[in-house]
Amino acid sequence: MSNSVADTSTASSVTKKRDLNLKKRYAAERRFRAMGIGAIAIGLFFLAALLFTVVSKGYTAFWQTSIALEITFDEGVIDSAKKRVEDPNILLMANYPRLARNALQSQLGLEKPTKPILKQLDGMISNGVRVQLREMLLSDPTLMGKTQKVWVLAEANIDSAFKGQIDLSVAEKNRKVSDAQIGWIDDLNSKGLIAQKFNTGLFFNGASSRPEMAGMGAAIIGSFYMMLIVLIQALPIGVAASVYLEEFAPKNRWTDLIEVNINNLAAVPSIVYGLLGLALFINIAHLPRSASLVGGLVLTLITLPTIIIATRAALRAVPPSIRSAALGVGASKMQMVSHHVLPLAAPGILTGTIIGLAQALGETAPLLLIGMVAFVADFPLTPLDPATALPVQIFMWANEAERAFVERTSGAIIVLLMFLAVMNIAAIILRKRFERRW
């Protein structure tokens, strides 16, 4: 009887210990899940904060304030001596901003304005009107003496004031827009002569010291050239190196050393590659500084380890039975690799390449060291022409003192993030579309 009671007590004790251990395990699992959810929530919070900050400051960059002016191409202002036939440079050097100022003065009904008023009128219109009106007249000389309605860009501070980005409640001496200019903005707005239009210049203009005329067209072309160079060089070299190491190279200490170094190269800070590019491609090879070619070569060095690692992983994912079957029917090792292994590993190779290109697209530090911070107003026609890149353009705009460059910096970040998102989404779609599970 006593033995039965003892056995029952022992079983009860074991059950209690088991239940206690289960409760501890379940509690630990719940804590682990809570920490995981918390980590994800924190990450999403900071991602949302980043996107909100960038978008809230940058979406206005895609719209630019313009003013409608009835501009008279006055021959007395452009060519009072009527010598443009003998000297075509007269049309190039004419005072076109004065035409715009006269038109604005007339539309605002200002008679005999003083010099301070004339200066404030000049401050309403972007100096880019000089190029705009000159190109109009050069392309159509019959405009001389005629009046035509033209939408011209407003000056950066006027643009900011019209968008509500300047606190107009502060004293006039503490802001860059005068009370008179605010009154003129309201007058033009009531007449429908000032409006926000889509800012095509942000995508098609080159660098400029004036925010309203600054664009990232040269940077987009420079980035395109560099990505093309990276793709042409990194993909074949990376795939060839991966195939050799994975399929042909003997397994010894030398190949082990190479593998270790490739993995280490993937973790080397990008600025080190910039120093290498400066020494190798500019100081030794004497390639042109600030050229897309040099930038592409440096980014190729950065991208190669990523492509090699991704390609080798894709090759390892192909089952050994594929290789054995190909060799069993008489294929050579090269035929086995080229006809069977590489096509089956192509989705992984493609994904790794796109991810490598996306990484290269966002690099800034190495490009700064090879001089791609140059002021590039003209579009690079070839990879040997001076150029810049989107991340570097963002860096340069972020260092500008003008307040209007803040929204352009955020706007360029939005464009860069969109490019990166498209590339990463393309990598995911292609991997899902062509991926085969064994």
MILOTI-921174 format. One record per residue: residue in three letters; x, y negated, z negated of N, C-alpha, C in turn. Coordinates in steps of 0.02 Angstrom, whole numbers, plus 32768, in hexadecimal, padded with zeros to 4 digits. Layout:
ALAXYZXYZXYZ;...
// end
This chain:
MET802A803C8000800080008000802C7FC18000;SER805F7FC37FD6808C7F897FD180B27F808012;ASN80C57FBA803380E87FB5807380BC7F9580A9;SER807C7FA480A9804D7F8780D980477F3C80CF;VAL80447F288090803F7EE08081807E7EBC8097;ALA80B87EDD808B80F87EBF809F80FD7EB880EB;ASP80E77EED810E80E97EE9815780BC7EB28171;THR80817EAC815280537E77816880717E32815B;SER80927E2A812280B27DEA811180EA7DDA8141;THR81117E0E815381487E038182812E7DF081C7;ALA80FA7E1281DE80DC7E02821F80C17DBB8221;SER80A17DA881E880867D6481E480BE7D3081E7;SER80F67D4081C4812E7D1281C5814C7D0B820B;VAL81527D44822D816D7D438272813F7D1B82A0;THR80FE7D25829780CD7D0082C080D27CB682B5;LYS80DA7CA3827580DF7C5C8265811F7C3D8284;LYS81567C63828081947C4B829D818E7C4482E9;ARG816C7C77830781627C74834F81387C378362;ASP81017C2D833E80D57BF3834D80FA7BB18343;LEU81247BAF830D814B7B728300817D7B658338;ASN819E7B9A834F81CD7B92838781AA7B7D83C7;LEU816E7B9A83D281487B86840E81347B3C840B;LYS811F7B2783CF810C7AE083C781477AB283D3;LYS81827AC683BA81BE7A9E83C581D07A9B840F;ARG81CA7AD6843181DA7AD8847881A97AAD84A0;TYR81687AB3849081367A8B84B381407A4184A5;ALA81527A308467815E79E98456819A79CF847C;ALA81CF79F98480820B79E484A581FB79DB84EF;GLU81D17A08850A81BD7A028550819579C3855C;ARG816779B4852C814079768533816C79388530;ARG819E7939850381CC790084FE81F478F8853E;PHE820A7931855A8231792F85988207791385D1;ARG81C8792985D5819B790F8609819078C58600;ALA818678B185C0817A786A85B281B7784085C6;MET81F3785985B7822F783585CA823578308616;GLY82247867863982267866868281F57834869F;ILE81B87835868581857806869D819A77BE868C;GLY81B777B5865081CE7772863D8205775A866A;ALA82357786867B826B777386A88250775F86ED;ILE82217787870682037776874781DE77348743;ALA81B97729870C819376EB870481C276AF8702;ILE81FA76B586DD822A767E86DA8247766F871F;GLY825976A587438274769B87868242767987B4;LEU8203769087B181CF767187DB81C3762987C8;PHE81C7761B878681BC75D5876F81F275A7878C;PHE823175BC87878266759187A18264758C87ED;LEU825175C2880F824975C088578212758F886B;ALA81D97593884781A27566885581B6751D8847;ALA81DB7513880F81F274CF87FF822074B48835;LEU824D74E0884D827B74CB8883825574B888C2;LEU822874E488D7820274D8891581D6749A890E;PHE81B7749188D3818D745688C981B6741688CC;THR81F0741788AC821B73DC88AC823173CA88F3;VAL824773FC8918826073F0895B822873D98989;VAL81EF73FC898781B873EC89B4819973A989A3;SER8190739A89628171735B894E819B731F8962;LYS81DD73288963820872F08976821772EF89C1;GLY820E732889E28225732C8A2881EF732B8A5D;TYR81AF73398A4A817D733D8A80817272FA8AA2;THR817E72C38A7E817472818A9D81A972738AD3;ALA81E172988AD28214728C8B0581FC729F8B4B;PHE81C872C88B4F81AF72DE8B90817F72AA8BAE;TRP817672728B8B814B723C8BA4817271FB8B9E;GLN816D71D28BD1819471948BD38165715A8BE4;THR816E71238BBF814570E88BCA815A70C38C0A;SER812970B48C338136708F8C71810870538C75;ILE811E70208C9980F86FE18CA180EA6FD78CEB;ALA80AC6FC78CFC80996FB98D4280A56F708D51;LEU80CE6F628D8380DF6F1D8D9680D06F118DDF;GLU80B56ED68DEE80AB6EC18E3480EA6E9C8E49;ILE81196EC18E64815C6EA68E72815F6E8A8EB9;THR81746E4C8EBC81806E2C8EFD81CA6E2F8F0D;PHE81DB6E4E8F4582206E538F5A82346E108F7A;ASP82406DE08F4E824D6D9A8F6182916D948F83;GLU82906D7D8FC282CE6D768FE782FB6D428FC7;GLY82DD6D108FA683056CDD8F85832E6CF88F4C;VAL83176D2D8F2C833C6D4C8EF5836C6D808F10;ILE83566DA68F42837F6DDE8F5B83B56DC58F8A;ASP83A36D9A8FB983D36D858FEC83C26D3E9002;SER83D16D0E8FD783BF6CC98FE683E56CAE9022;ALA84226CC6902E84496CAE9066843A6CD390A7;LYS84116D0890A383FE6D3090DD843B6D4C9103;LYS84676D6A90DC84A46D8790FA84A66DD390F3;ARG846D6DF190E6846D6E3990D9847F6E629118;VAL84736E45915384866E69919084D16E6B9196;GLU84F26E339186853B6E30918A855C6E569150;ASP853E6E529116855B6E7190DA85256E9B90B7;PRO85216EDC90C684EE6F0690A684F56F0C905B;ASN85306EFB9040853A6EFF8FF8850F6ECE8FD1;ILE84F56E9D8FF584C96E6C8FD3848C6E8F8FB7;LEU84706EBE8FDD84366EE38FC484486F108F89;LEU84876F258F87849C6F508F4F84A66F288F0F;MET84BC6EEA8F1684CE6EC28EDB84986E918EC6;ALA845E6E928EE684296E618ED784106E698E90;ASN83F26E338E7783D96E308E3283926E4D8E2F;TYR838C6E8E8E35834A6EAE8E3683266EA98DF2;PRO83496EAC8DB983256EA38D7983006E608D75;ARG831A6E2D8D9882F76DED8D9782B46DF28DBA;LEU82B06E1A8DEF82706E248E11823D6E438DE1;ALA82546E748DBB82266E948D8B82126E648D54;ARG82426E3C8D3C82326E0B8D0782006DD78D20;ASN820A6DC08D5E81DC6D8F8D7A81966DAB8D80;ALA81916DEC8D9481506E0C8D9A812E6E128D56;LEU81556E268D2381396E2C8CE081246DE98CC5;GLN814D6DB68CD1813C6D728CBA80FA6D5B8CDA;SER80F16D6A8D1A80B46D568D3C80776D7B8D21;GLN807F6DBC8D1480466DE48CFC80326DD18CB5;LEU80626DB98C8D80536DA38C49803C6D5B8C46;GLY803E6D388C7F80276CF38C8180546CC28C5D;LEU80956CCF8C5E80C56CA38C3B80E06C708C6D;GLU80D76C308C5D80EF6BFB8C88812A6BD78C66;LYS815E6BCC8C8D819B6BAB8C7581B36BC78C33;PRO81C26C088C3081DA6C258BF182216C0C8BE0;THR822F6C098BA082716BF58B8982A26C2F8B91;LYS82E26C218B8683156C558B8D830A6C8F8B5C;PRO82F86C818B1C82EA6CBA8AEF82B06CE58B07;ILE827D6CC58B2482446CEB8B3E82596D158B7A;LEU82826CF78BA6829B6D1D8BE082C46D598BCA;LYS82EC6D508B9583146D878B7B82E76DBF8B60;GLN82B16DAC8B3E82826DDE8B25825C6E008B5E;LEU824E6DDC8B93822F6DFA8BCE825E6E2E8BED;ASP829E6E1C8BF282CF6E4D8C0B82D26E8B8BE0;GLY82C76E828B9E82C86EBA8B6F828B6EE78B73;MET825A6ED48B9B821F6EFE8BA4822A6F358BD8;ILE82586F2A8C07825F6F558C4182A46F768C40;SER82A66FB68C5182E46FDA8C5483116FBF8C8B;ASN83526FBE8C7F83816FA78CB283836FD78CEE;GLY836570128CE6836170408D1E833770268D57;VAL83116FF08D4B82EA6FD28D8183176FBA8DB9;ARG83566FAA8DA883856F938DDB838E6FC88E11;VAL839A70068DFC83A3703C8E2C8362704D8E4F;GLN832B704C8E2A82EA705F8E4782D670308E7F;LEU82DA6FEE8E7382C56FBE8EA682F76FBC8EE0;ARG83376FC48ED083696FC58F05835E6FFF8F35;GLU8350703B8F1A834470758F448305706B8F6E;MET82D2704B8F518295703E8F7782A370118FB2;LEU82C96FDD8FA782D66FAD8FDD83056FCB9012;LEU83366FF18FFC8365700E902C834270429058;SER83137067903A82EF709A906182BA707B908F;ASP82A2703F907D826E701E90A5827B6FD290A7;PRO82A76FBB90D482B86F7490D7827D6F4690E5;THR82456F6290FF820B6F38910E81E96F1D90D0;LEU81FE6F36909581E16F1D905681F76ED69047;MET822B6EBE906782446E7B905A820D6E479065;GLY82006E21903181CD6DED903381876E059021;LYS817F6E469018813D6E62900881366E6F8FBD;THR80F86E778FA880E96E868F6280CD6ECD8F5D;GLN80E76EF38F2E80D26F398F2780CD6F4B8EDD;LYS809B6F738ECD80936F8A8E8880C46FC38E7B;VAL80EB6FBB8E45811E6FEC8E35811A6FFB8DEA;TRP811C703B8DD9812070508D93816B70548D81;VAL817F702B8D5181C5702A8D3C81CA70428CF3;LEU8204705D8CE1820D70758C9C8212703C8C6B;ALA81F270448C3281FA70148BFC823C70218BD8;GLU82576FEC8BB982956FF38B93828970228B58;ALA82BD70428B3E82B770778B0C8292705F8ACE;ASN82A270238AB58280700B8A7982366FFD8A85;ILE82266FE58AC181DF6FDB8AD281BC701E8AD6;ASP81DE704F8AF281C270938AF681B470AD8AB0;SER81E370A58A8281DA70BD8A3D81A170988A1A;ALA819C70578A26816670308A07812370458A22;PHE811E70528A6380DE70668A8180C970AB8A69;LYS80FB70D68A5A80EB71198A4080DE711989F5;GLY80E470DF89D480D870DB898D811170F48962;GLN814E70F4897E8187710E895981AD70D78934;ILE81987099893C81B7706189198184704488E9;ASP819A703988AB816E701C887881686FD18886;LEU812F6FBD889F81256F7788B281106F4C8877;SER81086F6B883C80F36F448801812E6F2187E0;VAL816B6F3687F181A66F1687D281B26ED287F2;ALA81DC6EAB87D281EB6E6887EC820A6E6C8831;GLU81FD6E39885982146E38889F82606E3E88A4;LYS82846E20887582CD6E21887882EA6E66886A;ASN82C16E92884D82D96ED5883B82C56F0B886E;ARG82AB6EF788A7829A6F2788DB82B26F0D891E;LYS82B76F3B894E82D36F2A898F829E6F1289C1;VAL82606F1189AC822A6EF989D7820C6EBB89B8;SER820B6E8589DD81F36E4589C281A76E4289C1;ASP818C6E11899C81446E08899981286DF789DF;ALA814F6DCF8A0481396DBD8A4881346DFB8A74;GLN81646E278A6F81636E648A9781296E918A83;ILE81196E948A4280E06EBB8A2B809F6E9F8A49;GLY809A6E5C8A4A805F6E3D8A69805A6E4C8AB3;TRP80926E4C8AD580926E5C8B1D807F6EA58B29;ILE80966ED18AFE80836F188B0480386F208AFE;ASP801A6EFE8ACC7FD16F028AC37FAD6EE58AFF;ASP7FC76EAD8B1A7FA86E8E8B547FAA6EBC8B91;LEU7FE46EDA8B9E7FEA6F088BD67FBF6F468BCD;ASN7FBB6F5D8B8E7F926F998B807F486F8B8B8C;SER7F326F4F8B7A7EEB6F3E8B857EDA6F398BCF;LYS7F0D6F298BF87F026F248C407F106F658C65;GLY7F256F988C3F7F356FD98C5F7F756FD78C87;LEU7FA36FAA8C757FE16FA38C9B801D6FC38C78;ILE80116FE48C40804670098C1F802A704D8C0A;ALA805070818C15803670C48C08807170F48C00;GLN8062712E8BE3809471628BDD808C71948C17;LYS80C271A18C3A80C271D08C7280F472088C63;PHE80E972418C84811672798C7A815D72668C8C;ASN818C72758C6081D1725F8C6781F9728F8C93;THR81F272888CD4821872B38D02826272A48CFE;GLY827372668CEB82BA72548CE682DF727D8CB2;LEU82BC72978C8082DC72C08C4D82FC72FE8C6C;PHE82DE73178CA282F673548CC2832273468CFF;PHE831B730B8D1D833D72FF8D5D837272C88D5A;ASN837772A38D2383AA726F8D1D83E9728B8CFD;GLY842072698D09845E727A8CE9846672538CA8;ALA84A372528C8E84B172308C4F84AA71E48C59;SER849671C18C25848F71798C268496715F8BE0;SER84B171228BDA84B671038B98847370E58B83;ARG844470E08BB2840170C68BA383D171018B9A;PRO83B271078B5F838971428B508352714E8B82;GLU833171188B9A82F871238BC6830D71408C0A;MET834D713A8C1B836571558C5B838D71958C53;ALA839A71A98C1683C471E48C0A839D72248C19;GLY83BF72528C39839F72928C4983D172CB8C42;MET83B973088C4883E473428C4083EA73698C81;GLY83DE73488CBA83E3736A8CFA842973858D07;ALA845C735B8CFA84A173728D0584B273AB8CD6;ALA849973A88C9984A773DD8C688485741F8C7C;ILE8448741B8C97842574588CAD844B74798CE7;ILE846274508D178488746C8D4F84CA74898D37;GLY84EC74668D09852A74808CEE852074C28CCA;SER84EA74C78CA384DC75068C8184CC753E8CB3;PHE84A9752C8CE98499755E8D1C84D975798D3D;TYR8507754C8D4E854675628D6C856C75908D3C;MET856E757E8CFC859375A68CCC857375EB8CC2;MET853175ED8CBE8510762E8CB6851B765A8CF4;LEU851D763B8D2F852976618D6C8570767E8D6C;ILE85A076568D5685E5766D8D5285EB76A68D1F;VAL85CB769E8CE685CC76D28CB285AE77138CCD;LEU8575770D8CEF855477498D098580776C8D3D;ILE859E77468D6A85C677638DA0860477868D84;GLN8621776B8D4F865F77878D34865377B98CFC;ALA862A77A78CCB862477D08C8F860078128C9C;LEU85CD78118CC785A7784F8CD385D178868CF3;PRO85F2787B8D2C861A78B28D49865578C68D1E;ILE867778948D0086B178A68CD6869B78CB8C98;GLY866578B48C79864D78D58C3C8634791B8C49;VAL860F79248C8085F579678C90862F79968CA2;ALA865F797D8CCA869779A78CDD86C079BD8CA0;ALA86CD798E8C7386F3799F8C3686CD79D18C0C;SER868B79C88C06866379F68BDD86627A3C8BFB;VAL86597A418C3D86577A828C5D869A7AA68C54;TYR86D17A828C5C87127AA28C54871C7ABA8C0D;LEU870D7A8F8BDB87187AA38B9686EA7ADC8B81;GLU86AE7ADD8B9C867D7B0E8B8586817B508BAB;GLU86937B4C8BEB868E7B888C1586D17BA48C2C;PHE87047B7B8C3287437B928C4F877F7B8F8C20;ALA87807B5D8BF387BC7B538BC987C57B8D8B98;PRO88047BA48B8F88107BD78B5D88077BBB8B16;LYS87F17BE68AEA87E77BD08AA588297BD78A7E;ASN884C7B9F8A77888A7B9E8A5288907B5D8A2C;ARG88C97B528A0E88D27B1889E488CE7AD68A0B;TRP88E27AD98A4B88E17A9C8A7388997A878A83;THR88707AB68A98882A7AA58AA588067A918A65;ASP88187AB18A2D87FB7A9D89EC880E7A5589DC;LEU884D7A4489EA886379FF89DD883E79CE8A09;ILE883379E08A48880E79B48A7687C679AB8A5D;GLU87A679E18A48876179DD8A30875D79AF89F3;VAL878B79B789C5878B798D898887937944899B;ASN87C0793589CA87CB78F089DE879078D28A02;ILE876D78FB8A2B873178E28A4C86FC78CF8A19;ASN86F378F989E786C378EA89B286D778AC898A;ASN871978A4897F87317869895C872878298985;LEU8732782F89C8872A77F589F386E277DA89F2;ALA86B2780789E9866C77F189E6865F77C689A9;ALA868A77CA8976868077A3893886AE77678934;VAL86D9775C896687077723896486DF76E2896E;PRO86EB76AE894686C7766E894F86D176538995;SER869D763789B1869F762189F786D175E98A02;ILE86DF75C289CE870F758B89D6875575A589E6;VAL876575E289D087A6760089E087AA760D8A2B;TYR877276228A4A8772762B8A92877B75E88AB6;GLY876275B38A97876D75718AB487B7755F8AB5;LEU87DA756E8A7E882275618A7C8847758B8AB0;LEU883175CA8AB8884F75F68AEA884475DB8B30;GLY880675C58B3E87F775A98B80881E75698B8E;LEU8826753F8B5A884D75018B63889575118B74;ALA88B375428B5288F875538B5E890175788BA0;LEU88D475A88BAF88DE75D38BE888C675B48C2A;PHE8888759C8C2A886A75858C69887C753D8C7B;ILE888775138C49889574CC8C5788E074BD8C54;ASN890174D08C1E894874BF8C17897574EB8C43;ILE8964752A8C4C898E75578C748976755C8CBC;ALA8935756C8CC6891B75738D0A890B75308D2B;HIS890974FA8D0488FD74B68D1D88BB74B08D43;LEU888874D28D2A884574CA8D46882974878D2F;PRO87FA746A8D5487E174278D4287BD74278CFF;ARG87CD73F68CD787AD73EE8C96876473DB8C9F;SER873A73EF8C7286F273E08C7286CC74018CAB;ALA86EA74318CCD86C974528D0686A1748E8CED;SER866A749C8D11864174D58D00866875178D07;LEU869975188D3586C075548D4086E575688D00;VAL870575378CE0872A75448CA286F975598C6A;GLY86C275368C66868F75498C358676758F8C3F;GLY866A75A18C7F865375E58C8D8686761A8C7C;LEU86C7760B8C8786FB763A8C77870076458C2B;VAL86FB760E8C0686FE76148BBD86C2763B8BA2;LEU8686762C8BBC864A764F8BA6864B76998BBB;THR866E76A78BF2867676ED8C06869D77148BD1;LEU86D276F68BB786F977168B8286CE77238B45;ILE86A276F48B35867676FB8AFB864377328B06;THR862A77378B4385F277658B52860977AC8B5C;LEU864777B68B74865F77F98B858657782C8B4C;PRO866C781D8B0F8664784F8AD9861C78648ACE;THR85ED78338AD285A678438AC9858D78738AFF;ILE85A078668B3E858A78918B7585AA78D68B6F;ILE85EA78D98B5D860B791A8B5785EB79448B20;ILE85DE79268AE785C0794B8AAF857B79648AC2;ALA855279388AE1850E794C8AF4851079828B2A;THR853D797C8B5A854179AD8B90855779F18B76;ARG858879F18B49859E7A318B2D85677A538B05;ALA85407A2B8AE185077A478ABC84D47A658AEC;ALA84C87A438B2584987A5C8B5684B27A9D8B76;LEU84F47AA08B8385107ADD8BA1850C7B188B70;ARG85187B0B8B3085147B408AFE84CD7B5B8AF7;ALA849B7B2F8B0584557B448AFD843F7B758B33;VAL84647B7A8B6984537BAA8B9E84657BF08B86;PRO84367C208B8684437C638B6B847D7C868B8F;PRO84A67CAC8B6A84DC7CD28B8A84C37D048BBE;SER84857D1A8BB8846A7D4A8BE884687D2D8C2E;ILE845E7CEB8C35845E7CCB8C7784A37CD38C97;ARG84D67CC68C6F851A7CCD8C8985297D168C9C;SER85167D448C7085237D8A8C7D84FF7DA28CBB;ALA84C07D8D8CC4849A7DA18CFF84B97D878D3F;ALA84D07D488D3D84EE7D2A8D79852F7D4E8D8B;LEU85587D5B8D5885977D7D8D65858B7DC68D7A;GLY85547DE38D6085457E298D7085317E348DB7;VAL85147E028DD885007E0A8E1E85377DF28E4E;GLY85737DE68E3485AC7DD68E5F85BE7D8D8E65;ALA859D7D618E4085AE7D198E4585F17D0D8E24;SER86167CDD8E4086547CC88E2086437C9D8DE3;LYS86767C908DBB86697C678D7F86537C218D92;MET86717C068DC7865E7BC48DDE86177BC48DF9;GLN86047BF88E1E85BF7BFD8E36858E7C068DFD;MET85A27C2C8DCB85777C358D9185697BF38D6F;VAL859E7BCA8D6785967B898D46856D7B598D70;SER857F7B538DB0855F7B208DDA85187B328DEF;HIS850A7B748DFA84C87B898E1284977B998DDB;HIS84AF7BAA8DA084817BC28D6C84867B9A8D2B;VAL84C27B938D1084C97B748CCE84BA7B298CD1;LEU84DB7B058D0084D17ABD8D0484887AA98D12;PRO84667AC98D42841F7AB78D4C83F47AC18D0E;LEU84027AF68CE883DA7B028CAC83ED7AD28C74;ALA842A7AB98C74843F7A898C4084327A418C54;ALA84197A368C91841079F28CAB83E579C68C7F;PRO83AC79DF8C63838479B38C3883AB79978BFD;GLY83D279C18BDB83FB79A98BA4843179798BBA;ILE844F79878BF38482795A8C0E846479168C1E;LEU842A79168C3E840978D88C5083F678B08C13;THR83DC78D38BE083CA78B08BA2840778908B81;GLY843D78B68B7D847A789B8B5F8495785F8B86;THR849078628BC884A9782B8BF2848077EC8BE6;ILE843E77F38BE4841377B88BDA841F779A8B95;ILE842677C48B62843377AB8B1F847777888B1C;GLY84A977A48B3F84EA77838B4384E677408B65;LEU84C0773B8B9B84B876FC8BBE849476C98B92;ALA846176E08B6D843E76B28B3F846C76988B09;GLN849876C48AF184C976AE8ABF84F8767A8ADD;ALA850F76868B1A853D76578B3B851B76158B4A;LEU84DB76168B5B84B775D98B6B84B575A98B2F;GLY84B475C48AF384AF759A8AB884F175868A99;GLU852975998AB8856A75898A9B857C753F8AA7;THR859A75218A7485AD74DB8A7885F874D18A6A;ALA861074EE8A32865474E18A1A868A74EC8A4F;PRO868A75268A7386C075308AA486BD74FE8ADD;LEU868174E78AEF867A74B78B26869474728B11;LEU868E74628AD186A974228AB986F574218AC1;LEU8715745A8AB4875E745C8AB6877A74578AFD;ILE8753746C8B2E876C74698B73875474298B97;GLY873A73F98B70872B73B88B8C86E973B08BAE;MET86B873DA8B9F867773D48BC1864973A28B9E;VAL866773748B788641733E8B58864672FF8B82;ALA865B73068BC0866372CD8BEC861F72AC8BFB;PHE8621726A8C0885E572468C1B85D972538C65;VAL85A9727E8C75859D72948CBA855A72778CD1;ALA855F72438CFB852272248D15850A72448D56;ASP8539725E8D7D8529727D8DBE852472C98DB7;PHE84FA72E68DE084F1732F8DDE853073518DF8;PRO854773868DD7858073AD8DF2856973D58E2F;LEU858C73CB8E66857A73ED8EA4859974328EA8;THR85D2743C8E8885F4747D8E87860B748B8E40;PRO861E74C98E31863774D88DEE867974B68DDD;LEU869974968E0E86D874738E0186CD742A8DEF;ASP869074118DF6868173CB8DE5867873C38D9A;PRO868573878D808679737B8D38863073888D26;ALA862573A98CEF85E173BB8CDA85DE73C18C8F;THR85A273C98C77859773D78C308564740F8C2C;ALA854F74208BEF851F74568BE584E9743F8BB5;LEU84B274638BB5847A744E8B8A848D74478B40;PRO84AE74788B2284BF74708ADA84EE74348ACF;VAL851B74288AFE854973F08AF6852373AE8AFF;GLN84F373AC8B2E84CA73708B3684A373608AF7;ILE848A73948AD78467738B8A978496736E8A63;PHE84D373898A60850673718A31851573278A3D;MET851D73138A7C852E72CE8A8C84F4729F8A7B;TRP84B672B38A8C847D72888A7C847372818A31;ALA848272B68A0B847A72B489C384AA728289A3;ASN84E1727289C48512724289A9850571FB89BF;GLU84D371F089E984C471AC8A0084A1718489C9;ALA84AF714389C9849371188995844B710389A4;GLU8439710189E483F670EA89F683C0711989DB;ARG838B70FC89BF8356712489A18332714D89D6;ALA832D71348A13830971578A48832B71988A5C;PHE836C719F8A4C838E71DD8A5C837A72168A2E;VAL835B720689F58345723A89C78311726789E8;GLU82E072498A0882AC72718A2882C772978A64;ARG82F872798A878315729D8ABF833F72D88AA7;THR836072D08A6E838573098A52835673428A42;SER831F73338A2182EE73678A1082CD73848A4E;GLY82C073588A8082A373718ABF82D273A18AE3;ALA831373928AE3834373BF8B02834874018ADB;ILE834273FD8A998342743B8A71830674668A83;ILE82CD74478A8D8291746C8AA1829D74908AE3;VAL82BA746D8B1382C8748B8B5582F974C58B4D;LEU832E74BC8B25835F74F18B1B833F752D8AF9;LEU831575218AC782F375598AA582C4757E8AD4;MET82A675598B02827A75798B3382A275A78B61;PHE82DC758F8B78830775B98BA2831B75F88B7D;LEU833175F08B3E834776298B16830D76598B0A;ALA82D1763E8AFC829776698AF0828576908B2E;VAL8287766F8B68827776928BA782A976CA8BB4;MET82E976BE8BA7831C76F18BB38313772C8B84;ASN8305771E8B4482FB77558B1582BB777C8B22;ILE828677588B358247777A8B46825177A68B84;ALA8278778C8BB5828677B38BF182AC77F38BDF;ALA82DB77ED8BB0830178298B9A82D3785C8B7B;ILE82A478458B51827578748B30824878958B63;ILE822D786E8B9281FF78898BC5822378BC8BF1;LEU825F78AB8C07828478D98C32829679198C0D;ARG82A879138BCE82B9794F8BA7827B797B8B9F;LYS8242795D8B90820479848B8881ED79A38BCA;ARG81F9797F8C0181E179968C41820979D18C5B;PHE824B79CF8C5382767A018C7182927A338C3F;GLU82847A298BFF82A17A558BCC82847A9C8BD2;ARG82B17ACD8BC9829B7B138BCA82AF7B328B87;ARG82817B558B69828F7B768B29829D7BC08B36;TRP82D07BD98B1582E57C1E8B2082CF7C4A8AE5;
// end
